[in-house]
Amino acid sequence: MSIGVRAQLCVMMFLEFFIWGGWFVTLGTFLGNNIQASDGEIALAFSTQSWGAIIAPFIIGLIADRYFNAERILGVLHLLGGVLLYLMYGTESFSVFYPYVLGYMILYMPTLALVNSVSFNQMNNPAKEFSVIRVFGTLGWIIAGLLISYLFKWDSDVGISNGLLKNTFLMTAIASLVLGVFSFTLPKTPPRATSSEKLNLQEILGLDALKLFKDKNFLVFFISSVLICIPLAFYYQNANPFLVEIGMQNPTGKMTLGQISEILFMLLLPYFFTKFGFKKTIMVAMLAWVVRYILFAYGNVGELSFMLLLGIALHGICYDFFFVSGQIYTDSKAGEKFKSSAQGLITLATYGVGMLIGFWIAGNISNSYLLSDGTHVWDVIWLYPAGFAFIVLIFFLLLFKKEKIDYKS
């Protein structure tokens, strides 16, 4: 891979996750304070991510694997997404906001698989090369959070009371338009399947990668991916409102500690693959989810604030060791013709089905522990995802059989 191509992929990843991190982290706080959404409505808004992820494999399997270059589809989706982000910037009621965010997530979630496909298409050994590219996505998420908290101060008490969090949508709308245009300059990633081949229903729906379920280990991994996203949904939906409610200053900026640690563990990922193998790497990630939520349950903004910061910092292990390693594992299992479909399938498992269930559970549990003064019993709420993560850990430990995996593309 040339230096020029590597630089292009790094910029692509940076913008991809700058956009997501720039509005999604503070979404719950924005909805609760700017447009007075209930816990149920907040859960409904977050679940649009899941509906987008559920639809993503169909779009990727039908279009990216068969008819059009992945980088061109990526460009069109981000251009359209920029328009919807701008429309969200101007909304003042949940009934108007919801259709926009639903439409946006249907457009955005397929791009997570597309940026992976564009990247993997340029690599000879994804296990060694992908983490270096993907780390720029983490940098994008970090920069977005730092801008919100420390430069613009949109998430300060004054900023929240003045409704300034809506500016996150304007900032990311501009970034989405930039990435949309930039995508057309990316290395060509042509469809791998032959467009003249006769289509059946499975292929039209982009479900070719379901053949991977014949591999018992992949099936166990897929089910674990669905289940681990239940605790992940609690983090996405509740972490920022939780930190704001208990009085942490600059919460969005401090949450970037998770992405800073993500960079470190992203770079350590090839070593863990080589030294400990896929199974142990995944299990360490699951254990980190359990520890993180216990720290959230018993920490506070006083003398135990270090527990909250440590819980945030564990995001590097939680995310990288499960989701990034899972993407590489999926790529190693996919056939040459349907790599995009396989990436879309794992997006379906993680950000789709699992988190749709997770957001619904998180919304109901949060609402169950909502007090009359508008605050929540957070120490109890956080013990639920800790328990979910522990159950998944035991499931994976017992059913996933150790295997030697060839990570070369």
Beta strands, then each sheet from edge to edge (+ up, - down):
end
